[in-house]
Amino acid sequence: MSEETSIPARHLRVQSALFEEVSLLFRGELSDPLLEGVVVTTLELSPDGRHARIGFTLPPERQESGPAPVEEALERASGFIRSQLALGLNLKRVPNLRFVCVGVAPGMVPDEEGGES
């Protein structure tokens, strides 16, 4: 059996709980203006539970400036996010967080090229 097909149920539950908590934090607890409109799309927990890779999308208005300012703001906020995760979840250790931009969220205005999402 490959390791990918036998992911323990607990690992999947922890990963899902982390994703939900981080998503909630992004929706209401982070006050940095650079993080407004940023949405968490994925969270991958390492097999040992020590690291979490969090994918996020930029709002369309941040597309021109690119992901660097948002990634810096997330790095500054990572201590707060980890402390909130420690309060909200009953884990032995809260994973180190790494943020990765996975794209730009589609805008609310239909694009003129006629593409559908």
C-alpha positions as CSV (number, residue, x, y, z in Angstrom):
1,M,0.0,0.0,0.0
2,S,1.2,3.5,-0.8
3,E,1.5,6.1,2.0
4,E,-1.0,8.4,0.2
5,T,-3.8,5.9,0.2
6,S,-3.5,5.2,3.9
7,I,-3.7,8.6,5.5
8,P,-4.9,8.2,9.1
9,A,-8.5,9.4,9.8
10,R,-7.2,11.5,12.7
11,H,-4.7,13.3,10.4
12,L,-7.6,14.2,8.0
13,R,-9.8,15.4,10.9
14,V,-7.0,17.6,12.3
15,Q,-6.3,19.0,8.8
16,S,-10.0,19.7,8.3
17,A,-10.3,21.4,11.7
18,L,-7.2,23.6,11.0
19,F,-8.7,24.6,7.6
20,E,-12.0,25.6,9.2
21,E,-10.3,27.6,12.0
22,V,-7.9,29.4,9.7
23,S,-10.8,30.2,7.3
24,L,-12.8,31.7,10.2
25,L,-9.8,33.8,11.3
26,F,-9.4,35.2,7.8
27,R,-13.1,36.1,7.6
28,G,-13.3,38.0,10.9
29,E,-10.2,38.2,13.1
30,L,-7.4,39.6,11.0
31,S,-7.4,43.4,11.0
32,D,-4.5,44.1,8.5
33,P,-6.0,46.0,5.6
34,L,-3.7,44.1,3.2
35,L,-5.5,40.9,4.1
36,E,-9.0,42.1,3.3
37,G,-10.5,39.9,0.6
38,V,-7.8,37.2,0.9
39,V,-9.4,33.8,1.0
40,V,-7.9,30.5,2.3
41,T,-8.4,27.8,-0.4
42,T,-6.3,24.9,0.8
43,L,-4.5,23.6,3.8
44,E,-2.1,20.6,3.7
45,L,-0.8,19.3,7.0
46,S,2.6,17.5,6.9
47,P,2.5,13.8,7.9
48,D,4.2,14.6,11.2
49,G,1.8,17.5,11.9
50,R,4.6,20.0,12.4
51,H,4.0,22.1,9.2
52,A,0.9,23.4,7.5
53,R,1.0,24.8,3.9
54,I,-1.9,27.2,3.5
55,G,-3.0,28.2,-0.1
56,F,-4.7,31.5,-0.5
57,T,-6.2,33.6,-3.3
58,L,-5.7,37.3,-3.7
59,P,-8.7,39.6,-4.3
60,P,-8.8,41.1,-7.9
61,E,-7.8,44.6,-6.6
62,R,-4.5,43.2,-5.2
63,Q,-3.5,41.5,-8.5
64,E,-1.4,44.4,-9.7
65,S,0.7,44.6,-6.6
66,G,1.2,40.8,-6.6
67,P,1.3,38.4,-3.7
68,A,4.5,39.7,-2.0
69,P,2.8,42.4,0.3
70,V,0.1,39.9,1.3
71,E,2.7,37.2,2.0
72,E,4.6,39.6,4.2
73,A,1.4,40.6,6.1
74,L,0.6,36.9,6.6
75,E,4.1,36.3,7.9
76,R,3.6,39.1,10.4
77,A,0.2,37.6,11.4
78,S,1.3,34.0,11.6
79,G,2.1,34.2,15.4
80,F,-1.4,35.6,16.1
81,I,-3.0,32.9,13.8
82,R,-1.0,30.1,15.6
83,S,-2.0,31.5,19.0
84,Q,-5.7,31.5,18.0
85,L,-5.4,28.0,16.7
86,A,-3.9,26.9,20.0
87,L,-6.9,28.4,21.8
88,G,-9.5,27.0,19.5
89,L,-8.2,23.5,18.9
90,N,-7.0,20.9,21.4
91,L,-3.6,19.9,19.8
92,K,-0.3,18.9,21.3
93,R,1.4,21.3,19.0
94,V,0.3,23.9,16.6
95,P,2.0,23.5,13.2
96,N,4.3,26.1,11.7
97,L,2.4,27.9,9.0
98,R,3.6,28.6,5.5
99,F,1.4,30.6,3.1
100,V,1.4,30.1,-0.6
101,C,-0.5,32.2,-3.2
102,V,-2.5,30.0,-5.5
103,G,-4.0,32.7,-7.7
104,V,-6.4,35.5,-7.9
105,A,-10.0,35.2,-6.9
106,P,-12.4,35.8,-9.8
107,G,-13.9,39.3,-9.8
108,M,-17.5,40.1,-9.2
109,V,-17.7,41.9,-12.6
110,P,-18.1,39.6,-15.6
111,D,-15.0,39.8,-17.8
112,E,-15.3,41.1,-21.3
113,E,-13.6,38.0,-22.9
114,G,-16.7,36.0,-22.2
115,G,-14.9,33.4,-20.1
116,E,-16.9,31.6,-17.5
117,S,-15.5,30.3,-14.2
